[in-house]
Amino acid sequence: MATGRRPMAAPALWLALTVALTATLPATQTVTVAAGPPPHELYIKAGLLIDGTSGAPRRDMAILVRGDRIEKIGALKALPRPDGAELLDLSGKTVLPGLIDCHDHLTINVKKGWEYEPVLRTEVDAGIAGTVYALRTLRAGFTTVRNLGDSGGASVSLRRAIEDGLIEGPRIVTAREMLSMTGGHGDDFNAFRPDLRVAGAGKIESGVCDSADECRAAVRYQVKYGADLIKIAATGGVLSAGDELGARQFSDEELRALIGEAHALGRKVAAHAHGTAGIKAAVLAGIDSIEHGSILDDEAVRLMKEHGTFLVPTLMAGEAVFTRAKSGQLPDYSIAKGLAVWPMMQQSFRKAHEAGVKIAFGTDTGVTPHGENAHEFELLVANGMKPMEAILAATRNAAVLLGRDKDIGTVEPGKLADLAVFDGDPTGDVSVLKKPVAVVKGGRPVDLGR
């Protein structure tokens, strides 16, 4: 049957052509490949360097960047500026690793009427909006985000456009669409007539699965179309209709199928999880991170510690839905859940932090305005973290959770030259992290548009 594709030549034919072409060249002829320009060098003077390794901040440091990676770091007096290197003088500033948000939604903007978007807008709309939100996020100092949920794979197209240099934005690690059971938190059509579903899309294509086999197929579908990791809904949620906040979703068999298949394909798995039973079940099934973790008891905390499971607390989202619920800005089905979740989320975060659960920074931005991600630092500190702990959660710890710690998360030789620069010392006041004065991604300063 014709497929419309050009037929591929057999390997033997390619070999014959190669031999024939080679035979036409004189025996003494050599092919000279022109050398490209040398990699760009950037010499950075840092007034205060917080490198993300948990070491003490260092003053009057120099960072030499060659191409997109850090080549050397040393005291200013010991590391002079090489001839021809571009100078970036940050002598009076504080330099950190590029910040990492482990829970973002770059193609989503929750606002009044948002619940109707599944039948009013397409993934094309989401992708176009994402180009604006991505730039805001990068300019806010976040050079990497983990995108945990989109519509129709819009974040994959956004990631590709950034990687191809068509637009500016952070490095994106995306889960594509969240996987859910029918009627679960990720089933976008709970509030609509039964016959309203994306035209031409089956259950698996829309991220819905209801058996172990369907769950495996759903994971494979997301990976096939560009997912760097998998996100599942292990409990109900605030902004979804027809489910309870703490109700568990997915059976043990389904959880094992989802997580096992993802791990077999080299993908980590994040679980949206508010309720205690769903958190415990996901942890026991091998989940890599719990997102929100709003209702933790002592056993859930113990299990997370034993299994090395990360908590991504997203305190900003809890605060936001609480505020909107009080002012009547949420749909009727979300108001009670929005009012209930915030006090529990703060208590659970404090419990997990005090017990030593691994914590990575995440905001659930999209529920909150894009570009305001750094407010999460203030909430983390207000709920018991020391400023340096909060910084490490958004640098070293976040990179470990993403599995990208060989490239990002700390300022060290060999790492990508991703930096966020601020006035003031964030180890004394994390509010300074809300307004970077410079951002560098891959050795190139970012235009902050000011």
Protein Blocks (a to p, Z undefined) as FASTA:
>chain_A
ZZhiacdddfklmmmmmmmmmmmpcfkbccdddddddddddddddfbacehnopacdehi
adddehjbcfbdcdfklmccdehiacddfklbccddddddfbdcfkbccdehklmmmmmb
cfklmmmmmmmmmmmmmmnopabdcdebdeehlmmmmmmmmmnomagcdddddekjaddd
ehiaklmklmpcfklccehiafklnopacbfklmmmmmmmmmmnopabdcddfbdcfkbg
hiafklcehifklmmmmmmmmmmnopacddddfbfklmmmmmmnopabdghjlaccfklm
mmmmmnopacdfklmmmmmmmmmmmnopacfklmmmmmmmmmmmmmmmmmmmmnopacdd
dehiojacehilmmmmmmmmmnopafklmmmmmmmmmmmmnopmmmgopacehiacdddd
dedjfklomklmmmcfbdceehiacdehZZ
